[in-house]
Amino acid sequence: MTHERIAATFDEWARNGHAEGMEAGHGDVVRQVIGRMRIQAGMQMLDLGCGNGWATRLLGPAAPGAGAVGIDASPQMVARAEELHDWTSRARYEVGTFEALDFPADKFDKVFSMEALYYALDLDQALREALRVLKPGGTADVLIDRFQESPHTESWARTVGVEMAWLAESEWRDRFRAAGFSPVTTERVLDSRGPGDEARFEPDVHCPDWQTRVELHAAGTLWIHAEKPE
Ligand SMILES: C[S@@+](CC[C@H](N)C(=O)[O-])C[C@H]1O[C@@H](n2cnc3c(N)ncnc32)[C@H](O)[C@@H]1O
């Protein structure tokens, strides 16, 4: 697996409209978490794997004078983020990779990421980079739907066609701690809208039947909250 392969996969998502489905599916959970991140005036944030930038545009205006930069390996995702940009969000977008962040040390107050970090080619290097660019006392808030306690997500690497980390909740905590974060906590966040409406359920490769949909909802999104020691 290479960054070029990841970029090609997600360039296609950007072209075929798949990127826009991410906000519909994950907007509720992301808004819950952003509401609990204690974003304060003037804070600068980094969104790892920003896709079309919808969450970056929520982070920017979360407090007076706050701002967010999203990075993504897919040039077409970054182009889509720029097309969708509304110029009031204090957000911007750059092409870049998790494993070699093009930012100085101690720059950001917060690192955020939604449904992206398990694609890292080198997860430990990605976590070390996230730690490096955070200010001492800064926090990482990483959200992922693919983890071992949500067993229906195991097949996603095959359906998407790229390699993905498949870790248990405790292993995610261990990997963040090994990178130097402390303390590290996890919790599950459930979509407050519930699993949806069975009468309107439409199967897809990720979710072939209603029972799977119900169980995916019940497993929720894993929120990893980790601090860079002072
Ligand atoms: C499933 S999408 C999620 C996008 C966005 N966070 C959202 O919620 O809509 C994962 C994104 O991570 C990016 N990505 C995957 N591996 C990456 C890496 N190693 N470095 C930078 N971006 C990466 C992909 O290009 C893709 O846009």
The ligand as a MOL file (V3000), in Angstrom:
LIG
                    3D

  0  0  0     0  0            999 V3000
M  V30 BEGIN CTAB
M  V30 COUNTS 27 29 0 0 0
M  V30 BEGIN ATOM
M  V30 1 C -13.1000 7.8300 5.0310 0
M  V30 2 S -12.3590 9.3390 4.5420 0 CHG=1
M  V30 3 C -12.9110 10.4290 5.8290 0
M  V30 4 C -12.8220 11.8780 5.4070 0
M  V30 5 C -13.4050 12.8990 6.3980 0
M  V30 6 N -12.7010 12.8950 7.6770 0
M  V30 7 C -14.8790 12.6830 6.5980 0
M  V30 8 O -15.3010 12.3470 7.7290 0
M  V30 9 O -15.6280 12.8610 5.6260 0 CHG=-1
M  V30 10 C -10.6310 9.0950 4.9830 0
M  V30 11 C -9.7260 10.1860 4.4350 0
M  V30 12 O -8.4060 9.9770 4.9540 0
M  V30 13 C -7.4630 10.2500 3.9230 0
M  V30 14 N -6.2390 9.4940 4.2140 0
M  V30 15 C -6.1230 8.1540 4.3450 0
M  V30 16 N -4.8510 7.8150 4.6250 0
M  V30 17 C -4.1480 8.9670 4.6810 0
M  V30 18 C -2.7840 9.2900 4.9850 0
M  V30 19 N -1.8990 8.3360 5.2670 0
M  V30 20 N -2.4190 10.5920 4.9910 0
M  V30 21 C -3.3370 11.5610 4.7170 0
M  V30 22 N -4.6380 11.3200 4.4210 0
M  V30 23 C -5.0400 10.0360 4.4220 0
M  V30 24 C -8.1650 9.8010 2.6480 0
M  V30 25 O -7.6300 10.4110 1.4960 0
M  V30 26 C -9.6220 10.1660 2.9300 0
M  V30 27 O -9.9990 11.4060 2.3940 0
M  V30 END ATOM
M  V30 BEGIN BOND
M  V30 1 1 1 2
M  V30 2 1 2 3
M  V30 3 1 2 10
M  V30 4 1 3 4
M  V30 5 1 4 5
M  V30 6 1 5 6
M  V30 7 1 5 7
M  V30 8 2 7 8
M  V30 9 1 7 9
M  V30 10 1 10 11
M  V30 11 1 11 12
M  V30 12 1 11 26
M  V30 13 1 12 13
M  V30 14 1 13 14
M  V30 15 1 13 24
M  V30 16 1 14 15
M  V30 17 1 14 23
M  V30 18 2 15 16
M  V30 19 1 16 17
M  V30 20 1 17 18
M  V30 21 2 17 23
M  V30 22 1 18 19
M  V30 23 2 18 20
M  V30 24 1 20 21
M  V30 25 2 21 22
M  V30 26 1 22 23
M  V30 27 1 24 25
M  V30 28 1 24 26
M  V30 29 1 26 27
M  V30 END BOND
M  V30 END CTAB
M  END
